[in-house]
Amino acid sequence: QVQLVESGGGLVQPGGSLRLSCVASGLSIFLSASAMSWYRQAPGKQRELVGTIRSRGPGNYADSVKGRFTIVKEIAENTVYLQMSSLKPEDTAVYYCHALVRSVDYWGRGTQVTVSS
């Protein structure tokens, strides 16, 4: 059974940094997932893509986070990280981890990130 568990969310001041973790079980993010992504959903808004890394080819990031957010895949830990810096209040959202495995979508339950002074 595939499970994705996010952690690392919390309250951070504007300009601060935070690192989110997504631990995968039931699949190898290196061998099985063709893409690993982070999404976010702010209150009253639709879920949006933050960024994606792929097993082949380049990844991509939303324009709103380019240069500030980085996705890192740690094979030995079977974990994907979302490193966030220069955080803004508009980055406040629930952040979700997503894996695409043989055309099947898997989601974590999300972790709350709040950027506020």
WOBELFEN-V767382 format. One record per residue. SS is DSSP state (a for helix, b for strand, c for the rest). Layout:
ss->{SS;SS}
This chain:
ss->{c;c;b;b;b;b;b;c;c;b;b;b;c;c;c;c;c;b;b;b;b;b;b;b;b;c;c;c;c;c;c;c;c;c;b;b;b;b;b;b;b;c;c;c;c;c;c;b;b;b;b;b;b;b;c;c;c;c;c;b;b;c;c;c;c;c;c;c;b;b;b;b;b;b;c;c;c;c;b;b;b;b;b;b;c;c;c;c;a;a;a;c;b;b;b;b;b;b;b;b;b;c;c;b;b;b;b;c;c;c;b;b;b;b;b;c;c}
